Amino acid sequence: MSSRVRLAEISERPLSVDRLLALVSDRATGGIAVFIGVVREQDSGDEVASLDYTQHPTATAALHASAERVAAAYDVRAVAVEHRIGHLEVGDLAVVVATGAVHRGPAIDACRALIDDLKSTVPIWKEQHLTSGAVSWVGLP
C-alpha cells in the first residue's frame, strides 16, 4: 500500500467518520473531502427494512487497487476508505471515503473519483430486505 493510501478496508464493525478524518489529516492538508454512504429507507420506491452486504473474496484487493488508482491520479496527500459488510439497519453507515490534499479541489475530485471507482470495481453486493417481505439484490454482476 502506498504511503498516501492510509486505509482501504472492508469491515463488519460500525464505521467511524472521525477515524478516517484523522487518517487523512496533517499539518500540510488544507482541504479534506468526505463521502458518507448511509442505508436509506427507500430504494426505487420500495420501503427498505434492512440490508446485508456481501463481499467476493477478491473485494479487499479490489478496494486497495481502487484507492491506489485514485491516490496516483490525483494531487492528494492521503486517501482512506472503509466499507461495511454484514447486516445493516436504516441509518447505519455503509461506506466512508475521506481524501486530504493541500487544496480543496483535488480533495473533492479525488473523493468523488474514489467512491465512483469503488462502486464500479469492488465486488460488494447489497441484499435489501423490503418491508413488504420481498428481497432485492443490488450490484450483482
CNS distance restraints for C-alpha pairs under 8 A (distance, minus, plus):
assign (resid   1 and name CA) (resid   5 and name CA) 6.28 0.50 0.50
assign (resid   1 and name CA) (resid  64 and name CA) 7.42 0.50 0.50
assign (resid   1 and name CA) (resid  68 and name CA) 7.35 0.50 0.50
assign (resid   2 and name CA) (resid   6 and name CA) 7.92 0.50 0.50
assign (resid   2 and name CA) (resid  68 and name CA) 6.97 0.50 0.50
assign (resid   3 and name CA) (resid  78 and name CA) 7.77 0.50 0.50
assign (resid   4 and name CA) (resid  71 and name CA) 6.36 0.50 0.50
assign (resid   4 and name CA) (resid  76 and name CA) 7.62 0.50 0.50
assign (resid   4 and name CA) (resid  77 and name CA) 5.81 0.50 0.50
assign (resid   4 and name CA) (resid  78 and name CA) 4.35 0.50 0.50
assign (resid   4 and name CA) (resid  79 and name CA) 6.12 0.50 0.50
assign (resid   5 and name CA) (resid  67 and name CA) 6.43 0.50 0.50
assign (resid   5 and name CA) (resid  68 and name CA) 6.48 0.50 0.50
assign (resid   5 and name CA) (resid  71 and name CA) 6.69 0.50 0.50
assign (resid   5 and name CA) (resid  78 and name CA) 5.76 0.50 0.50
assign (resid   5 and name CA) (resid  79 and name CA) 5.00 0.50 0.50
assign (resid   5 and name CA) (resid  80 and name CA) 6.07 0.50 0.50
assign (resid   6 and name CA) (resid  23 and name CA) 6.20 0.50 0.50
assign (resid   6 and name CA) (resid  24 and name CA) 7.23 0.50 0.50
assign (resid   6 and name CA) (resid  78 and name CA) 6.39 0.50 0.50
assign (resid   6 and name CA) (resid  79 and name CA) 5.95 0.50 0.50
assign (resid   6 and name CA) (resid  80 and name CA) 5.33 0.50 0.50
assign (resid   7 and name CA) (resid  20 and name CA) 7.96 0.50 0.50
assign (resid   7 and name CA) (resid  23 and name CA) 7.72 0.50 0.50
assign (resid   7 and name CA) (resid  79 and name CA) 7.12 0.50 0.50
assign (resid   7 and name CA) (resid  80 and name CA) 4.53 0.50 0.50
assign (resid   7 and name CA) (resid  81 and name CA) 5.85 0.50 0.50
assign (resid   7 and name CA) (resid  82 and name CA) 7.22 0.50 0.50
assign (resid   8 and name CA) (resid  60 and name CA) 7.62 0.50 0.50
assign (resid   8 and name CA) (resid  63 and name CA) 6.10 0.50 0.50
assign (resid   8 and name CA) (resid  64 and name CA) 5.34 0.50 0.50
assign (resid   8 and name CA) (resid  67 and name CA) 6.68 0.50 0.50
assign (resid   8 and name CA) (resid  80 and name CA) 5.92 0.50 0.50
assign (resid   8 and name CA) (resid  81 and name CA) 4.92 0.50 0.50
assign (resid   8 and name CA) (resid  82 and name CA) 5.79 0.50 0.50
assign (resid   9 and name CA) (resid  60 and name CA) 6.54 0.50 0.50
assign (resid   9 and name CA) (resid  63 and name CA) 7.23 0.50 0.50
assign (resid   9 and name CA) (resid  64 and name CA) 7.66 0.50 0.50
assign (resid   9 and name CA) (resid  81 and name CA) 6.48 0.50 0.50
assign (resid   9 and name CA) (resid  82 and name CA) 4.79 0.50 0.50
assign (resid   9 and name CA) (resid  83 and name CA) 6.52 0.50 0.50
assign (resid  10 and name CA) (resid  60 and name CA) 6.34 0.50 0.50
assign (resid  10 and name CA) (resid  82 and name CA) 5.61 0.50 0.50
assign (resid  10 and name CA) (resid  83 and name CA) 4.84 0.50 0.50
assign (resid  10 and name CA) (resid  84 and name CA) 5.78 0.50 0.50
assign (resid  10 and name CA) (resid  85 and name CA) 6.82 0.50 0.50
assign (resid  11 and name CA) (resid  82 and name CA) 7.07 0.50 0.50
assign (resid  11 and name CA) (resid  83 and name CA) 6.22 0.50 0.50
assign (resid  11 and name CA) (resid  84 and name CA) 4.96 0.50 0.50
assign (resid  11 and name CA) (resid  85 and name CA) 5.96 0.50 0.50
assign (resid  12 and name CA) (resid  84 and name CA) 5.52 0.50 0.50
assign (resid  12 and name CA) (resid  85 and name CA) 5.15 0.50 0.50
assign (resid  12 and name CA) (resid  86 and name CA) 5.82 0.50 0.50
assign (resid  13 and name CA) (resid  84 and name CA) 7.04 0.50 0.50
assign (resid  14 and name CA) (resid  84 and name CA) 7.22 0.50 0.50
assign (resid  14 and name CA) (resid  92 and name CA) 7.86 0.50 0.50
assign (resid  14 and name CA) (resid  93 and name CA) 7.18 0.50 0.50
assign (resid  15 and name CA) (resid  82 and name CA) 7.28 0.50 0.50
assign (resid  15 and name CA) (resid  83 and name CA) 7.81 0.50 0.50
assign (resid  15 and name CA) (resid  84 and name CA) 7.18 0.50 0.50
assign (resid  15 and name CA) (resid  93 and name CA) 6.29 0.50 0.50
assign (resid  15 and name CA) (resid  94 and name CA) 7.59 0.50 0.50
assign (resid  15 and name CA) (resid  95 and name CA) 7.50 0.50 0.50
assign (resid  15 and name CA) (resid  96 and name CA) 7.32 0.50 0.50
assign (resid  16 and name CA) (resid  20 and name CA) 6.74 0.50 0.50
assign (resid  16 and name CA) (resid  96 and name CA) 7.96 0.50 0.50
assign (resid  17 and name CA) (resid  21 and name CA) 6.15 0.50 0.50
assign (resid  17 and name CA) (resid  36 and name CA) 7.94 0.50 0.50
assign (resid  17 and name CA) (resid  96 and name CA) 6.64 0.50 0.50
assign (resid  18 and name CA) (resid  22 and name CA) 6.15 0.50 0.50
assign (resid  19 and name CA) (resid  23 and name CA) 6.45 0.50 0.50
assign (resid  20 and name CA) (resid  24 and name CA) 6.56 0.50 0.50
assign (resid  20 and name CA) (resid  80 and name CA) 6.05 0.50 0.50
assign (resid  20 and name CA) (resid  81 and name CA) 7.35 0.50 0.50
assign (resid  20 and name CA) (resid  96 and name CA) 7.63 0.50 0.50
assign (resid  20 and name CA) (resid  97 and name CA) 7.58 0.50 0.50
assign (resid  20 and name CA) (resid  98 and name CA) 6.16 0.50 0.50
assign (resid  21 and name CA) (resid  25 and name CA) 6.16 0.50 0.50
assign (resid  21 and name CA) (resid  32 and name CA) 7.85 0.50 0.50
assign (resid  21 and name CA) (resid  34 and name CA) 7.96 0.50 0.50
assign (resid  21 and name CA) (resid  98 and name CA) 6.41 0.50 0.50
assign (resid  23 and name CA) (resid  78 and name CA) 7.62 0.50 0.50
assign (resid  23 and name CA) (resid  79 and name CA) 7.92 0.50 0.50
assign (resid  23 and name CA) (resid  80 and name CA) 6.85 0.50 0.50
assign (resid  24 and name CA) (resid  32 and name CA) 7.45 0.50 0.50
assign (resid  24 and name CA) (resid  77 and name CA) 7.41 0.50 0.50
assign (resid  24 and name CA) (resid  78 and name CA) 5.05 0.50 0.50
assign (resid  24 and name CA) (resid  79 and name CA) 6.09 0.50 0.50
assign (resid  24 and name CA) (resid  80 and name CA) 6.77 0.50 0.50
assign (resid  24 and name CA) (resid  98 and name CA) 6.76 0.50 0.50
assign (resid  24 and name CA) (resid  99 and name CA) 6.03 0.50 0.50
assign (resid  24 and name CA) (resid 100 and name CA) 5.13 0.50 0.50
assign (resid  25 and name CA) (resid  29 and name CA) 6.10 0.50 0.50
assign (resid  25 and name CA) (resid  32 and name CA) 7.56 0.50 0.50
assign (resid  25 and name CA) (resid  78 and name CA) 7.87 0.50 0.50
assign (resid  25 and name CA) (resid 100 and name CA) 6.42 0.50 0.50
assign (resid  28 and name CA) (resid 101 and name CA) 8.00 0.50 0.50
assign (resid  28 and name CA) (resid 102 and name CA) 6.20 0.50 0.50
assign (resid  29 and name CA) (resid  77 and name CA) 7.13 0.50 0.50
assign (resid  29 and name CA) (resid 100 and name CA) 5.99 0.50 0.50
assign (resid  29 and name CA) (resid 101 and name CA) 5.20 0.50 0.50
assign (resid  29 and name CA) (resid 102 and name CA) 4.62 0.50 0.50
assign (resid  29 and name CA) (resid 103 and name CA) 7.32 0.50 0.50
assign (resid  30 and name CA) (resid 100 and name CA) 7.54 0.50 0.50
assign (resid  30 and name CA) (resid 101 and name CA) 6.23 0.50 0.50
assign (resid  30 and name CA) (resid 102 and name CA) 4.64 0.50 0.50
assign (resid  30 and name CA) (resid 103 and name CA) 5.29 0.50 0.50
assign (resid  30 and name CA) (resid 104 and name CA) 6.85 0.50 0.50
assign (resid  31 and name CA) (resid 100 and name CA) 5.76 0.50 0.50
assign (resid  31 and name CA) (resid 101 and name CA) 5.39 0.50 0.50
assign (resid  31 and name CA) (resid 102 and name CA) 5.93 0.50 0.50
assign (resid  31 and name CA) (resid 103 and name CA) 4.96 0.50 0.50
assign (resid  31 and name CA) (resid 104 and name CA) 4.23 0.50 0.50
assign (resid  31 and name CA) (resid 105 and name CA) 7.80 0.50 0.50
assign (resid  31 and name CA) (resid 107 and name CA) 6.09 0.50 0.50
assign (resid  32 and name CA) (resid  98 and name CA) 6.95 0.50 0.50
assign (resid  32 and name CA) (resid  99 and name CA) 5.59 0.50 0.50
assign (resid  32 and name CA) (resid 100 and name CA) 4.41 0.50 0.50
assign (resid  32 and name CA) (resid 101 and name CA) 6.48 0.50 0.50
assign (resid  32 and name CA) (resid 104 and name CA) 6.58 0.50 0.50
assign (resid  32 and name CA) (resid 107 and name CA) 5.72 0.50 0.50
assign (resid  32 and name CA) (resid 108 and name CA) 7.42 0.50 0.50
assign (resid  33 and name CA) (resid  98 and name CA) 5.67 0.50 0.50
assign (resid  33 and name CA) (resid  99 and name CA) 5.35 0.50 0.50
assign (resid  33 and name CA) (resid 100 and name CA) 6.57 0.50 0.50
assign (resid  33 and name CA) (resid 104 and name CA) 7.46 0.50 0.50
assign (resid  33 and name CA) (resid 107 and name CA) 5.41 0.50 0.50
assign (resid  33 and name CA) (resid 108 and name CA) 5.18 0.50 0.50
assign (resid  33 and name CA) (resid 111 and name CA) 6.07 0.50 0.50
assign (resid  34 and name CA) (resid  96 and name CA) 7.11 0.50 0.50
assign (resid  34 and name CA) (resid  97 and name CA) 5.54 0.50 0.50
assign (resid  34 and name CA) (resid  98 and name CA) 4.43 0.50 0.50
assign (resid  34 and name CA) (resid  99 and name CA) 6.60 0.50 0.50
assign (resid  34 and name CA) (resid 108 and name CA) 7.95 0.50 0.50
assign (resid  34 and name CA) (resid 111 and name CA) 6.60 0.50 0.50
assign (resid  35 and name CA) (resid  95 and name CA) 7.90 0.50 0.50
assign (resid  35 and name CA) (resid  96 and name CA) 5.73 0.50 0.50
assign (resid  35 and name CA) (resid  97 and name CA) 5.08 0.50 0.50
assign (resid  35 and name CA) (resid  98 and name CA) 6.55 0.50 0.50
assign (resid  35 and name CA) (resid 111 and name CA) 6.85 0.50 0.50
assign (resid  35 and name CA) (resid 112 and name CA) 7.76 0.50 0.50
assign (resid  35 and name CA) (resid 115 and name CA) 7.63 0.50 0.50
assign (resid  36 and name CA) (resid  93 and name CA) 6.89 0.50 0.50
assign (resid  36 and name CA) (resid  94 and name CA) 7.59 0.50 0.50
assign (resid  36 and name CA) (resid  95 and name CA) 5.85 0.50 0.50
assign (resid  36 and name CA) (resid  96 and name CA) 4.66 0.50 0.50
assign (resid  36 and name CA) (resid  97 and name CA) 6.59 0.50 0.50
assign (resid  37 and name CA) (resid  93 and name CA) 5.90 0.50 0.50
assign (resid  37 and name CA) (resid  94 and name CA) 5.32 0.50 0.50
assign (resid  37 and name CA) (resid  95 and name CA) 4.93 0.50 0.50
assign (resid  37 and name CA) (resid  96 and name CA) 6.35 0.50 0.50
assign (resid  38 and name CA) (resid  90 and name CA) 7.64 0.50 0.50
assign (resid  38 and name CA) (resid  91 and name CA) 5.80 0.50 0.50
assign (resid  38 and name CA) (resid  92 and name CA) 5.71 0.50 0.50
assign (resid  38 and name CA) (resid  93 and name CA) 4.54 0.50 0.50
assign (resid  38 and name CA) (resid  94 and name CA) 5.40 0.50 0.50
assign (resid  38 and name CA) (resid  95 and name CA) 7.23 0.50 0.50
assign (resid  39 and name CA) (resid  50 and name CA) 7.92 0.50 0.50
assign (resid  39 and name CA) (resid  51 and name CA) 7.98 0.50 0.50
assign (resid  39 and name CA) (resid  88 and name CA) 7.37 0.50 0.50
assign (resid  39 and name CA) (resid  89 and name CA) 6.77 0.50 0.50
assign (resid  39 and name CA) (resid  90 and name CA) 4.84 0.50 0.50
assign (resid  39 and name CA) (resid  91 and name CA) 5.15 0.50 0.50
assign (resid  39 and name CA) (resid  92 and name CA) 5.57 0.50 0.50
assign (resid  39 and name CA) (resid  93 and name CA) 6.43 0.50 0.50
assign (resid  39 and name CA) (resid  94 and name CA) 6.36 0.50 0.50
assign (resid  40 and name CA) (resid  48 and name CA) 7.22 0.50 0.50
assign (resid  40 and name CA) (resid  90 and name CA) 5.41 0.50 0.50
assign (resid  40 and name CA) (resid  91 and name CA) 6.23 0.50 0.50
assign (resid  41 and name CA) (resid  47 and name CA) 5.74 0.50 0.50
assign (resid  41 and name CA) (resid  48 and name CA) 4.80 0.50 0.50
assign (resid  41 and name CA) (resid  49 and name CA) 6.77 0.50 0.50
assign (resid  41 and name CA) (resid  90 and name CA) 5.78 0.50 0.50
assign (resid  41 and name CA) (resid  91 and name CA) 7.96 0.50 0.50
assign (resid  42 and name CA) (resid  46 and name CA) 5.37 0.50 0.50
assign (resid  42 and name CA) (resid  47 and name CA) 4.61 0.50 0.50
assign (resid  42 and name CA) (resid  48 and name CA) 5.29 0.50 0.50
assign (resid  43 and name CA) (resid  47 and name CA) 6.69 0.50 0.50
assign (resid  43 and name CA) (resid  48 and name CA) 6.82 0.50 0.50
assign (resid  46 and name CA) (resid 130 and name CA) 6.81 0.50 0.50
assign (resid  47 and name CA) (resid 130 and name CA) 5.59 0.50 0.50
assign (resid  47 and name CA) (resid 131 and name CA) 5.63 0.50 0.50
assign (resid  47 and name CA) (resid 132 and name CA) 7.55 0.50 0.50
assign (resid  48 and name CA) (resid  90 and name CA) 7.51 0.50 0.50
assign (resid  48 and name CA) (resid 128 and name CA) 6.56 0.50 0.50
assign (resid  48 and name CA) (resid 129 and name CA) 5.99 0.50 0.50
assign (resid  48 and name CA) (resid 130 and name CA) 4.38 0.50 0.50
assign (resid  48 and name CA) (resid 131 and name CA) 5.81 0.50 0.50
assign (resid  49 and name CA) (resid  89 and name CA) 7.06 0.50 0.50
assign (resid  49 and name CA) (resid  90 and name CA) 6.76 0.50 0.50
assign (resid  49 and name CA) (resid 128 and name CA) 7.66 0.50 0.50
assign (resid  49 and name CA) (resid 129 and name CA) 5.60 0.50 0.50
assign (resid  49 and name CA) (resid 130 and name CA) 5.16 0.50 0.50
assign (resid  49 and name CA) (resid 131 and name CA) 5.17 0.50 0.50
assign (resid  50 and name CA) (resid  87 and name CA) 7.42 0.50 0.50
assign (resid  50 and name CA) (resid  88 and name CA) 5.90 0.50 0.50
assign (resid  50 and name CA) (resid  89 and name CA) 4.61 0.50 0.50
assign (resid  50 and name CA) (resid  90 and name CA) 5.86 0.50 0.50
assign (resid  50 and name CA) (resid 128 and name CA) 6.17 0.50 0.50
assign (resid  50 and name CA) (resid 129 and name CA) 5.30 0.50 0.50
assign (resid  50 and name CA) (resid 130 and name CA) 7.11 0.50 0.50
assign (resid  51 and name CA) (resid  87 and name CA) 5.87 0.50 0.50
assign (resid  51 and name CA) (resid  88 and name CA) 5.41 0.50 0.50
assign (resid  51 and name CA) (resid  89 and name CA) 6.52 0.50 0.50
assign (resid  51 and name CA) (resid 126 and name CA) 6.62 0.50 0.50
assign (resid  51 and name CA) (resid 127 and name CA) 5.44 0.50 0.50
assign (resid  51 and name CA) (resid 128 and name CA) 4.31 0.50 0.50
assign (resid  51 and name CA) (resid 129 and name CA) 5.49 0.50 0.50
assign (resid  52 and name CA) (resid  85 and name CA) 6.85 0.50 0.50
assign (resid  52 and name CA) (resid  86 and name CA) 5.08 0.50 0.50
assign (resid  52 and name CA) (resid  87 and name CA) 4.35 0.50 0.50
assign (resid  52 and name CA) (resid  88 and name CA) 6.02 0.50 0.50
assign (resid  52 and name CA) (resid 126 and name CA) 5.79 0.50 0.50
assign (resid  52 and name CA) (resid 127 and name CA) 5.13 0.50 0.50
assign (resid  52 and name CA) (resid 128 and name CA) 6.56 0.50 0.50
assign (resid  53 and name CA) (resid  84 and name CA) 7.11 0.50 0.50
assign (resid  53 and name CA) (resid  85 and name CA) 4.50 0.50 0.50
assign (resid  53 and name CA) (resid  86 and name CA) 5.06 0.50 0.50
assign (resid  53 and name CA) (resid  87 and name CA) 6.63 0.50 0.50
assign (resid  53 and name CA) (resid  88 and name CA) 7.85 0.50 0.50
assign (resid  53 and name CA) (resid 124 and name CA) 6.58 0.50 0.50
assign (resid  53 and name CA) (resid 125 and name CA) 5.53 0.50 0.50
assign (resid  53 and name CA) (resid 126 and name CA) 4.62 0.50 0.50
assign (resid  53 and name CA) (resid 127 and name CA) 6.30 0.50 0.50
assign (resid  54 and name CA) (resid  85 and name CA) 5.79 0.50 0.50
assign (resid  54 and name CA) (resid  86 and name CA) 6.47 0.50 0.50
assign (resid  54 and name CA) (resid 124 and name CA) 5.62 0.50 0.50
assign (resid  54 and name CA) (resid 125 and name CA) 5.22 0.50 0.50
assign (resid  54 and name CA) (resid 126 and name CA) 6.51 0.50 0.50
assign (resid  54 and name CA) (resid 127 and name CA) 7.84 0.50 0.50
assign (resid  55 and name CA) (resid  59 and name CA) 5.92 0.50 0.50
assign (resid  55 and name CA) (resid  85 and name CA) 7.03 0.50 0.50
assign (resid  55 and name CA) (resid 123 and name CA) 5.99 0.50 0.50
assign (resid  55 and name CA) (resid 124 and name CA) 4.41 0.50 0.50
assign (resid  55 and name CA) (resid 125 and name CA) 6.33 0.50 0.50
assign (resid  56 and name CA) (resid 123 and name CA) 5.62 0.50 0.50
assign (resid  56 and name CA) (resid 124 and name CA) 6.46 0.50 0.50
assign (resid  58 and name CA) (resid  62 and name CA) 6.18 0.50 0.50
assign (resid  58 and name CA) (resid 123 and name CA) 7.33 0.50 0.50
assign (resid  59 and name CA) (resid  63 and name CA) 6.06 0.50 0.50
assign (resid  59 and name CA) (resid 122 and name CA) 5.48 0.50 0.50
assign (resid  59 and name CA) (resid 123 and name CA) 5.29 0.50 0.50
assign (resid  59 and name CA) (resid 124 and name CA) 6.69 0.50 0.50
assign (resid  60 and name CA) (resid  64 and name CA) 6.27 0.50 0.50
assign (resid  60 and name CA) (resid 122 and name CA) 7.94 0.50 0.50
assign (resid  61 and name CA) (resid  65 and name CA) 6.18 0.50 0.50
assign (resid  62 and name CA) (resid  66 and name CA) 6.12 0.50 0.50
assign (resid  62 and name CA) (resid 121 and name CA) 6.83 0.50 0.50
assign (resid  62 and name CA) (resid 122 and name CA) 5.30 0.50 0.50
assign (resid  62 and name CA) (resid 123 and name CA) 7.62 0.50 0.50
assign (resid  63 and name CA) (resid  67 and name CA) 6.26 0.50 0.50
assign (resid  63 and name CA) (resid 118 and name CA) 6.51 0.50 0.50
assign (resid  63 and name CA) (resid 121 and name CA) 7.95 0.50 0.50
assign (resid  63 and name CA) (resid 122 and name CA) 5.82 0.50 0.50
assign (resid  64 and name CA) (resid  68 and name CA) 6.14 0.50 0.50
assign (resid  65 and name CA) (resid  69 and name CA) 6.12 0.50 0.50
assign (resid  66 and name CA) (resid  70 and name CA) 6.39 0.50 0.50
assign (resid  66 and name CA) (resid 114 and name CA) 6.82 0.50 0.50
assign (resid  66 and name CA) (resid 117 and name CA) 6.27 0.50 0.50
assign (resid  66 and name CA) (resid 118 and name CA) 6.09 0.50 0.50
assign (resid  66 and name CA) (resid 121 and name CA) 7.48 0.50 0.50
assign (resid  66 and name CA) (resid 122 and name CA) 7.85 0.50 0.50
assign (resid  67 and name CA) (resid  71 and name CA) 6.08 0.50 0.50
assign (resid  67 and name CA) (resid  79 and name CA) 6.94 0.50 0.50
assign (resid  67 and name CA) (resid  80 and name CA) 7.51 0.50 0.50
assign (resid  67 and name CA) (resid  81 and name CA) 7.46 0.50 0.50
assign (resid  67 and name CA) (resid 114 and name CA) 6.54 0.50 0.50
assign (resid  68 and name CA) (resid  72 and name CA) 6.08 0.50 0.50
assign (resid  69 and name CA) (resid  73 and name CA) 6.12 0.50 0.50
assign (resid  70 and name CA) (resid  74 and name CA) 6.07 0.50 0.50
assign (resid  70 and name CA) (resid 110 and name CA) 6.29 0.50 0.50
assign (resid  70 and name CA) (resid 113 and name CA) 6.75 0.50 0.50
assign (resid  70 and name CA) (resid 114 and name CA) 6.01 0.50 0.50
assign (resid  71 and name CA) (resid  75 and name CA) 7.48 0.50 0.50
assign (resid  71 and name CA) (resid  76 and name CA) 6.42 0.50 0.50
assign (resid  71 and name CA) (resid  78 and name CA) 7.16 0.50 0.50
assign (resid  71 and name CA) (resid  79 and name CA) 6.57 0.50 0.50
assign (resid  71 and name CA) (resid 110 and name CA) 7.65 0.50 0.50
assign (resid  74 and name CA) (resid 106 and name CA) 6.32 0.50 0.50
assign (resid  74 and name CA) (resid 109 and name CA) 7.78 0.50 0.50
assign (resid  74 and name CA) (resid 110 and name CA) 6.01 0.50 0.50
assign (resid  75 and name CA) (resid 101 and name CA) 6.74 0.50 0.50
assign (resid  75 and name CA) (resid 106 and name CA) 5.84 0.50 0.50
assign (resid  75 and name CA) (resid 107 and name CA) 7.89 0.50 0.50
assign (resid  76 and name CA) (resid  99 and name CA) 6.99 0.50 0.50
assign (resid  76 and name CA) (resid 100 and name CA) 5.82 0.50 0.50
assign (resid  76 and name CA) (resid 101 and name CA) 4.31 0.50 0.50
assign (resid  76 and name CA) (resid 102 and name CA) 7.13 0.50 0.50
assign (resid  76 and name CA) (resid 106 and name CA) 6.32 0.50 0.50
assign (resid  76 and name CA) (resid 107 and name CA) 6.29 0.50 0.50
assign (resid  76 and name CA) (resid 110 and name CA) 7.46 0.50 0.50
assign (resid  77 and name CA) (resid  99 and name CA) 7.76 0.50 0.50
assign (resid  77 and name CA) (resid 100 and name CA) 5.59 0.50 0.50
assign (resid  77 and name CA) (resid 101 and name CA) 4.96 0.50 0.50
assign (resid  77 and name CA) (resid 102 and name CA) 7.18 0.50 0.50
assign (resid  78 and name CA) (resid  99 and name CA) 5.71 0.50 0.50
assign (resid  78 and name CA) (resid 100 and name CA) 5.17 0.50 0.50
assign (resid  78 and name CA) (resid 101 and name CA) 6.92 0.50 0.50
assign (resid  79 and name CA) (resid  97 and name CA) 7.60 0.50 0.50
assign (resid  79 and name CA) (resid  98 and name CA) 5.78 0.50 0.50
assign (resid  79 and name CA) (resid  99 and name CA) 4.40 0.50 0.50
assign (resid  79 and name CA) (resid 100 and name CA) 6.44 0.50 0.50
assign (resid  80 and name CA) (resid  97 and name CA) 5.90 0.50 0.50
assign (resid  80 and name CA) (resid  98 and name CA) 5.23 0.50 0.50
assign (resid  80 and name CA) (resid  99 and name CA) 6.42 0.50 0.50
assign (resid  81 and name CA) (resid  95 and name CA) 7.42 0.50 0.50
assign (resid  81 and name CA) (resid  96 and name CA) 5.69 0.50 0.50
assign (resid  81 and name CA) (resid  97 and name CA) 4.44 0.50 0.50
assign (resid  81 and name CA) (resid  98 and name CA) 6.34 0.50 0.50
assign (resid  82 and name CA) (resid  95 and name CA) 5.74 0.50 0.50
assign (resid  82 and name CA) (resid  96 and name CA) 5.48 0.50 0.50
assign (resid  82 and name CA) (resid  97 and name CA) 6.68 0.50 0.50
assign (resid  83 and name CA) (resid  94 and name CA) 5.91 0.50 0.50
assign (resid  83 and name CA) (resid  95 and name CA) 4.31 0.50 0.50
assign (resid  83 and name CA) (resid  96 and name CA) 6.57 0.50 0.50
assign (resid  84 and name CA) (resid  93 and name CA) 7.62 0.50 0.50
assign (resid  84 and name CA) (resid  94 and name CA) 5.16 0.50 0.50
assign (resid  84 and name CA) (resid  95 and name CA) 6.15 0.50 0.50
assign (resid  85 and name CA) (resid  94 and name CA) 7.79 0.50 0.50
assign (resid  88 and name CA) (resid  92 and name CA) 6.02 0.50 0.50
assign (resid  88 and name CA) (resid  94 and name CA) 7.67 0.50 0.50
assign (resid  97 and name CA) (resid 111 and name CA) 6.46 0.50 0.50
assign (resid  97 and name CA) (resid 114 and name CA) 7.34 0.50 0.50
assign (resid  97 and name CA) (resid 115 and name CA) 6.79 0.50 0.50
assign (resid  98 and name CA) (resid 111 and name CA) 6.32 0.50 0.50
assign (resid  99 and name CA) (resid 107 and name CA) 5.33 0.50 0.50
assign (resid  99 and name CA) (resid 108 and name CA) 7.48 0.50 0.50
assign (resid  99 and name CA) (resid 110 and name CA) 6.62 0.50 0.50
assign (resid  99 and name CA) (resid 111 and name CA) 5.65 0.50 0.50
assign (resid 100 and name CA) (resid 107 and name CA) 5.33 0.50 0.50
assign (resid 101 and name CA) (resid 106 and name CA) 6.26 0.50 0.50
assign (resid 101 and name CA) (resid 107 and name CA) 5.15 0.50 0.50
assign (resid 103 and name CA) (resid 107 and name CA) 6.81 0.50 0.50
assign (resid 104 and name CA) (resid 108 and name CA) 6.06 0.50 0.50
assign (resid 105 and name CA) (resid 109 and name CA) 6.09 0.50 0.50
assign (resid 106 and name CA) (resid 110 and name CA) 5.87 0.50 0.50
assign (resid 107 and name CA) (resid 111 and name CA) 6.08 0.50 0.50
assign (resid 108 and name CA) (resid 112 and name CA) 6.32 0.50 0.50
assign (resid 109 and name CA) (resid 113 and name CA) 6.16 0.50 0.50
assign (resid 110 and name CA) (resid 114 and name CA) 5.97 0.50 0.50
assign (resid 111 and name CA) (resid 115 and name CA) 6.43 0.50 0.50
assign (resid 112 and name CA) (resid 116 and name CA) 6.16 0.50 0.50
assign (resid 113 and name CA) (resid 117 and name CA) 5.89 0.50 0.50
assign (resid 114 and name CA) (resid 118 and name CA) 5.93 0.50 0.50
assign (resid 115 and name CA) (resid 119 and name CA) 6.12 0.50 0.50
assign (resid 116 and name CA) (resid 120 and name CA) 6.37 0.50 0.50
assign (resid 117 and name CA) (resid 121 and name CA) 5.96 0.50 0.50
assign (resid 117 and name CA) (resid 122 and name CA) 7.91 0.50 0.50
assign (resid 118 and name CA) (resid 122 and name CA) 5.26 0.50 0.50
assign (resid 123 and name CA) (resid 139 and name CA) 7.93 0.50 0.50
assign (resid 124 and name CA) (resid 139 and name CA) 7.12 0.50 0.50
assign (resid 125 and name CA) (resid 137 and name CA) 7.19 0.50 0.50
assign (resid 125 and name CA) (resid 138 and name CA) 6.01 0.50 0.50
assign (resid 125 and name CA) (resid 139 and name CA) 5.07 0.50 0.50
assign (resid 125 and name CA) (resid 140 and name CA) 5.94 0.50 0.50
assign (resid 126 and name CA) (resid 137 and name CA) 5.66 0.50 0.50
assign (resid 126 and name CA) (resid 138 and name CA) 5.03 0.50 0.50
assign (resid 126 and name CA) (resid 139 and name CA) 6.47 0.50 0.50
assign (resid 127 and name CA) (resid 135 and name CA) 6.72 0.50 0.50
assign (resid 127 and name CA) (resid 136 and name CA) 5.75 0.50 0.50
assign (resid 127 and name CA) (resid 137 and name CA) 4.53 0.50 0.50
assign (resid 127 and name CA) (resid 138 and name CA) 6.43 0.50 0.50
assign (resid 128 and name CA) (resid 135 and name CA) 5.59 0.50 0.50
assign (resid 128 and name CA) (resid 136 and name CA) 4.98 0.50 0.50
assign (resid 128 and name CA) (resid 137 and name CA) 6.09 0.50 0.50
assign (resid 128 and name CA) (resid 138 and name CA) 7.61 0.50 0.50
assign (resid 129 and name CA) (resid 133 and name CA) 6.74 0.50 0.50
assign (resid 129 and name CA) (resid 134 and name CA) 6.31 0.50 0.50
assign (resid 129 and name CA) (resid 135 and name CA) 4.82 0.50 0.50
assign (resid 129 and name CA) (resid 136 and name CA) 6.63 0.50 0.50
assign (resid 130 and name CA) (resid 134 and name CA) 5.36 0.50 0.50
assign (resid 130 and name CA) (resid 135 and name CA) 5.93 0.50 0.50
assign (resid 130 and name CA) (resid 136 and name CA) 7.41 0.50 0.50
